[in-house]
Amino acid sequence: MTTINTPSDRIVQIRNRQLDFFRSGCTLDLNYRKAQLRRLGDALTRWESRLCDALKEDLHKSYEEAVMTELSIVAGEIRSHIRHLRRWAAPVCRHTPLKLFPSRSRVVSQPLGNALIIAPWNYPVQLLLNPLVGAISSGCTAVLKPSPYVPHVSEVIRMMIEESFPQDYIAVVEGNRTVNQALLDLRWDIIFFTGSPDLGRKVMEAASRNLTPVVLELGGKSPCIVGADADLETAARRIAWGKCLNAGQTCVAPDYLLVQEDVKDRFLDLLGREFVHLLGEDPEKSEHFVRIVNDKAFSRLESYLQYGRTVYGGKRNAQTRFFGPTILDEVPPDSPLMQEEIFGPIFPVLTFRTEDEALQFVNSRERPLAFYYFGKKGDRMLSGSISGGACINDTIMHLVNENLPFGGVGNSGMGAYHGKLSFDAFSHRRAVLSTCTRIDLPFRYMPYRFFNFVKKIL
């Protein structure tokens, strides 16, 4: 199945109609926004089976994993926004200093306007619709651009959105990077992009022409550090799960292992056992193991195998794009495998002697989207590192809590969302000073009488 590009003139027409719709003021009403959030939630329920079938078709994603990692997260986000929207949108009073008497100060949240949301293929439902929840709750209109690498999911989402919302309000455009470029050539009030750092730079460059604010959710090489004092069995189980989820095609997947040398052999043995517990002796037969998205990505992963010694796994099938969990030892730190985000089920292993050595290695590289540490020195490791998010004695689960910000730092992104931060991401905080007219103190007017007194309160 091939996704058909939405014509450029159609994209311009959609954007212009959404401009008119936003300017009508319809989306400013909080009851309207909550009604649209409920409509999206109802659509998610009605279209659940078709979305799950499409995820199975494009990625071999099981029903259970589709619900856990995609649909349930969006549904939870919708419930949270409906529950808290009125409080989030309420004006917030701020202290007014004496020098501004007799004024009152407050901050008012306003929708930024017309939003463009571009999503990747690895979690094509969640990473497209979760930002949409923030756009709706803040009062924006939105154009959604799913990835062409998951054509069945893209088609189902387009049909679901078209059934649920007028295109003047929310619309889906489809296609390859030509369509991306056509979208980026237009002016938007905010661009929300999830994808690779390389594409993120292009989005930011395009946005800079119109001084458009951006939220960039990117990726990078998220380290997973295992100390000698860790609960090795639990660590192996949680790390194996984090790497198996979506076949490692997760922006916050543990990318590489740093294992304290005293426990390396024992830990790798436990890690291999946990892969078997999760997927069976032959992971190709597992219903819960996702396939690599396309042939190009499969070939890229295969090319990494030359940079280390396979100590577990390595089984693969190019025809079905099955690539089993693989542990690589004796990996050169300067190899391409350690320079590029793996985005697959390959685990390169390096060792360290002291925590300071591990931190020095991590800090010598680009700041990652996630940082994982297993052991008893969590505070020390956190204070000595910088990352978008982090887990101590776990992997990936920090993004499940909608009360925590999810976002990157440096090369792994800018801006954050989930929960109230999704509302904030699509909102402008407007400073408002209200001054009564019954009192009009003369101090600020020329010729600045009583200046010596005024100077004391400035």
C-alpha positions in Angstrom: 0.0 0.0 0.0 1.3 3.4 -1.0 0.2 6.7 0.6 -0.9 9.3 -2.0 0.4 12.8 -1.5 -2.1 15.5 -0.7 -1.8 18.2 -3.4 -0.1 21.4 -2.4 -3.0 23.6 -3.4 -5.2 21.4 -1.2 -2.8 22.0 1.7 -2.9 25.7 1.2 -6.7 25.6 1.0 -7.0 23.7 4.3 -4.6 26.0 6.1 -6.5 29.1 4.9 -9.8 27.7 5.9 -8.5 26.9 9.4 -7.2 30.4 9.7 -10.7 31.7 9.1 -12.2 29.2 11.5 -9.8 30.2 14.3 -10.4 33.8 13.7 -14.1 33.2 14.1 -13.5 32.7 17.8 -15.3 29.4 18.0 -12.5 27.6 19.7 -12.2 30.1 22.5 -15.2 28.6 24.4 -14.1 26.1 27.0 -17.3 24.1 26.6 -16.6 23.8 22.9 -13.1 22.5 23.5 -14.3 19.9 26.1 -17.0 18.7 23.6 -14.3 18.2 20.9 -12.1 16.3 23.4 -15.0 14.0 24.1 -15.6 13.6 20.4 -12.0 12.5 19.9 -12.3 10.1 22.8 -15.5 8.6 21.3 -13.8 8.3 18.0 -10.8 6.5 19.5 -13.2 4.0 21.1 -15.2 3.4 17.8 -12.1 3.1 15.7 -10.1 1.0 18.2 -10.2 -2.3 16.2 -9.4 -0.6 12.9 -6.5 1.3 14.4 -5.2 -1.9 16.0 -5.6 -3.8 12.7 -3.6 -1.1 10.9 -0.8 -1.2 13.5 -0.7 -5.0 13.0 -0.5 -4.6 9.3 2.2 -1.9 9.2 4.4 -3.0 12.2 3.2 -6.4 13.3 2.2 -4.8 16.6 0.0 -7.0 18.8 -3.4 -5.8 20.0 -2.1 -5.7 23.6 0.9 -3.6 22.8 -1.2 -1.3 20.5 -3.6 -0.6 23.4 -0.9 -0.3 26.1 1.5 1.9 24.2 -0.8 3.9 21.8 -4.5 4.0 22.4 -4.6 3.9 26.2 -2.1 6.8 26.5 -4.1 9.0 24.2 -7.4 8.1 26.1 -5.8 8.9 29.4 -4.5 12.2 28.1 -8.0 13.1 26.9 -9.6 12.3 30.3 -7.0 14.4 32.1 -7.6 17.4 29.9 -11.4 17.2 30.2 -11.0 16.9 34.0 -8.6 19.8 34.4 -9.2 22.1 31.4 -11.2 24.8 33.2 -8.6 25.1 36.0 -5.7 25.1 33.5 -7.3 27.8 31.4 -8.4 30.1 34.3 -6.5 33.4 34.6 -3.8 33.3 37.2 -3.3 36.3 39.5 0.2 37.6 40.0 1.5 39.8 42.7 1.6 43.5 41.8 4.4 45.6 43.4 3.7 48.9 45.1 5.2 50.9 42.3 2.2 49.8 40.1 -0.5 50.9 42.5 -3.5 50.9 41.9 -3.2 48.0 39.4 -3.9 44.3 39.3 -1.9 41.7 37.4 -2.8 38.4 35.9 -1.7 35.9 33.3 -4.2 34.7 30.7 -3.7 31.6 28.5 -4.6 32.1 24.9 -4.4 29.6 22.0 -1.5 30.2 19.7 -3.7 29.6 16.6 -3.1 27.3 13.7 -1.0 24.2 14.7 1.0 21.8 12.5 1.6 18.4 14.0 4.1 16.1 12.3 4.4 12.6 13.7 6.8 9.7 13.0 6.0 6.0 12.2 7.1 4.2 15.4 4.1 5.1 17.5 2.0 6.6 14.8 -1.3 6.8 16.7 0.0 8.1 20.1 2.6 10.5 18.7 0.0 12.1 16.4 -3.0 12.2 18.6 -1.4 13.0 22.0 -0.2 16.5 20.8 -3.7 16.9 19.1 -5.2 16.7 22.6 -3.1 19.6 23.7 -4.0 21.6 20.5 -7.8 21.0 21.1 -7.7 21.8 24.8 -5.7 25.0 24.3 -8.2 26.2 21.5 -6.0 25.7 18.4 -6.9 24.3 15.1 -4.6 21.6 13.7 -3.3 20.0 10.6 -2.0 16.5 11.2 0.7 14.9 9.1 1.2 11.1 9.8 4.2 9.2 8.5 4.0 7.6 5.0 6.0 4.6 6.4 2.8 3.3 8.1 0.3 3.8 5.2 -2.5 1.7 6.8 -2.4 3.6 10.0 -2.2 6.9 8.1 -5.3 6.0 6.1 -7.3 4.9 9.2 -6.4 8.0 11.1 -7.4 10.2 8.2 -10.8 8.5 7.9 -11.4 8.7 11.7 -10.6 12.4 11.8 -12.6 13.2 8.7 -15.6 11.4 10.2 -15.2 13.2 13.6 -14.2 16.8 12.7 -14.7 19.4 10.0 -11.5 20.0 8.0 -11.8 23.7 8.8 -11.0 22.7 12.4 -8.8 19.5 12.2 -7.5 17.9 9.1 -5.1 15.2 8.0 -2.8 15.5 5.1 -0.8 12.5 3.8 2.3 11.9 1.8 6.1 11.8 1.7 8.7 14.5 2.4 7.5 16.5 -0.5 4.3 17.1 1.5 6.4 17.9 4.6 8.2 20.6 2.6 4.9 22.0 1.3 3.6 22.2 4.8 6.8 23.8 6.2 6.7 26.4 3.4 3.5 27.8 4.9 3.2 29.9 8.0 1.9 28.3 11.2 1.4 29.6 14.7 3.2 26.6 16.2 4.9 23.5 14.8 5.0 20.3 16.9 7.4 17.8 15.4 8.4 14.3 16.6 11.2 12.6 14.7 15.0 12.5 14.2 17.4 15.3 15.1 18.4 15.7 11.5 14.8 16.3 10.4 14.2 18.4 13.5 16.9 20.8 12.3 15.1 21.2 9.0 11.8 21.9 10.8 13.5 24.5 13.0 15.2 26.1 10.0 11.8 26.4 8.2 10.1 27.7 11.3 12.7 30.4 11.8 11.7 32.1 8.5 8.4 33.1 10.2 9.6 33.1 13.8 7.2 30.2 14.4 7.6 28.6 17.8 8.4 24.9 17.7 8.2 21.9 20.0 10.8 19.3 18.9 10.6 15.8 20.3 13.7 14.1 18.9 15.8 11.2 20.1 19.4 10.2 20.6 21.4 7.5 22.3 19.8 7.0 25.7 22.4 5.3 28.0 21.4 2.4 30.3 23.9 2.1 33.2 24.0 -1.0 35.4 26.0 -0.7 38.6 27.5 -3.6 40.5 25.1 -3.0 43.4 22.0 -3.2 41.3 19.3 -5.9 41.6 20.6 -7.6 38.5 17.7 -9.9 37.9 15.1 -7.1 38.1 17.4 -4.8 36.0 17.7 -7.5 33.3 13.9 -8.0 33.2 13.1 -4.3 32.9 15.9 -3.5 30.5 15.0 -6.4 28.2 11.4 -5.2 28.2 12.5 -1.7 27.4 14.5 -2.9 24.4 11.9 -5.4 23.2 9.1 -2.9 23.2 8.3 -2.0 19.6 11.5 -3.9 18.7 13.6 -1.1 20.1 12.0 1.4 17.7 11.2 3.8 20.6 12.7 7.2 21.0 13.3 6.5 24.7 14.5 2.9 24.3 17.7 2.1 26.2 20.1 2.5 23.3 23.4 1.1 24.7 24.5 -0.6 27.9 27.2 0.6 30.3 27.8 -2.3 32.8 30.2 -2.2 35.7 32.9 -4.7 34.7 32.6 -6.8 37.9 29.1 -7.9 37.0 29.1 -7.8 33.2 29.2 -11.5 32.5 26.5 -12.4 35.0 24.3 -9.5 33.8 24.5 -10.4 30.1 23.6 -14.0 31.0 20.5 -12.7 32.9 19.6 -10.3 30.1 19.7 -13.2 27.5 17.4 -15.3 29.8 14.9 -12.4 30.1 14.7 -12.0 26.4 13.7 -15.7 26.3 11.2 -15.2 29.1 9.6 -12.3 27.2 9.6 -13.7 23.7 10.3 -17.4 23.9 13.1 -19.4 22.5 12.2 -18.3 19.0 11.2 -14.6 19.1 10.2 -14.7 15.4 7.2 -16.8 16.5 6.1 -14.4 19.2 2.9 -12.5 18.6 4.2 -9.6 20.7 7.4 -8.7 18.8 7.2 -5.9 16.3 8.9 -6.0 12.9 11.4 -3.4 11.5 9.5 -0.7 9.7 11.0 -1.0 6.2 13.9 -2.6 4.2 16.1 0.5 4.5 15.9 0.4 8.3 16.5 -3.4 8.3 19.7 -3.0 6.2 21.0 -0.2 8.5 20.6 -2.5 11.5 22.3 -5.4 9.8 25.3 -3.1 9.0 25.8 -2.5 12.7 26.5 -6.1 13.4 30.0 -5.9 12.0 31.1 -3.5 14.9 30.9 -6.1 17.7 30.9 -9.7 18.7 27.4 -11.2 18.9 27.0 -12.9 22.3 23.2 -13.3 22.1 20.6 -13.4 19.4 21.4 -12.1 15.9 18.6 -14.1 14.2 16.9 -12.1 11.5 14.7 -12.5 8.4 15.0 -9.9 5.7 11.8 -11.0 3.9 9.6 -10.4 6.9 11.9 -7.8 8.4 12.2 -9.7 11.7 15.2 -8.7 13.6 15.6 -10.5 17.0 17.1 -9.1 20.2 20.8 -9.0 19.8 23.6 -8.3 22.3 26.9 -7.1 20.9 30.1 -7.1 23.0 33.6 -5.7 22.3 32.1 -2.6 20.6 34.5 0.2 19.7 33.2 3.4 21.3 34.0 5.4 18.1 32.1 3.0 15.8 29.0 4.1 13.8 27.0 1.8 16.2 27.9 4.1 19.0 27.5 7.4 17.1 24.0 6.9 15.6 20.7 6.2 17.4 20.2 2.5 16.9 16.4 2.5 16.8 16.2 -1.3 16.8 16.7 -4.4 19.0 20.6 -4.3 19.0 22.3 -3.8 22.4 25.9 -2.7 22.3 27.7 -3.3 25.6 30.5 -1.3 27.1 32.0 -1.5 30.6 33.1 0.9 33.3 35.0 0.7 36.5 33.7 3.7 38.5 30.5 5.7 38.3 32.6 8.8 37.4 33.9 7.0 34.4 30.4 6.1 33.3 29.3 9.7 33.7 32.3 11.0 31.8 31.4 8.7 28.9 27.8 9.8 28.8 28.6 13.5 29.2 31.1 13.5 26.4 28.2 12.8 24.0 25.1 14.6 22.9 22.5 15.0 25.7 20.1 12.0 25.5 16.3 12.0 25.6 16.4 9.5 28.4 18.9 8.3 31.1 18.6 5.0 32.8 20.5 3.9 35.9 20.2 0.7 37.9 21.9 0.7 41.3 22.0 2.4 44.6 23.6 5.7 43.6 20.7 7.2 41.7 21.0 10.7 43.2 24.7 10.9 42.4 24.1 9.7 38.8 21.3 12.2 38.2 23.1 15.2 39.6 26.1 14.3 37.4 24.2 14.1 34.1 21.7 16.0 31.9 18.9 14.3 29.9 15.4 14.9 28.8 14.0 12.5 31.3 15.3 9.7 33.5 14.4 6.5 35.3 16.1 5.0 38.3 15.8 1.2 38.4 13.4 1.2 35.4 13.2 2.1 31.7 10.6 4.0 29.6 8.0 4.2 32.4 8.6 7.9 33.1 6.7 8.9 30.0 3.6 7.0 31.1 3.0 9.5 33.9 1.1 12.4 32.3 2.0 14.5 35.3 5.6 14.4 34.3 7.0 16.5 31.5 8.1 14.6 28.4 10.7 16.2 26.2 14.3 16.5 25.3 17.2 18.8 25.9 19.9 19.9 23.4 20.2 17.5 20.6 17.3 15.4 21.9 14.7 18.2 21.5 13.2 21.3 23.0 9.9 21.9 24.7 7.8 19.3 26.7 4.3 18.0 26.8 1.9 15.6 28.5 -0.9 16.7 30.9 -0.9 20.4 31.6 2.3 20.9 29.6 0.4 19.8 26.5 -2.1 22.6 27.1 0.8 25.0 27.8 2.7 23.9 24.6 -0.1 25.2 22.4 -0.9 28.3 24.5 0.5 31.8 24.8 0.7 33.2 28.4 -0.5 36.7 28.0 0.5 39.3 30.7 -2.4 41.6 31.6 -2.2 44.7 33.8 -5.5 46.3 34.8 -5.4 49.8 36.3 -8.4 51.6 37.7 -9.1 55.2 36.6 -10.4 56.6 39.9 -6.9 57.1 41.1 -4.1 58.5 38.8 -0.9 59.2 40.8 1.2 61.9 39.2 4.6 60.4 40.0 5.2 58.8 36.6 4.4 61.9 34.6 6.9 64.5 33.5 8.5 66.6 35.0 8.8 63.6 37.5 7.9 65.4 40.8 8.9 63.7 44.1 11.5 61.7 42.2 13.6 61.0 45.2 10.6 59.4 46.9 9.7 57.4 43.8 13.2 56.2 43.4 13.0 54.4 46.8 10.0 52.2 45.7 11.2 51.4 42.1 
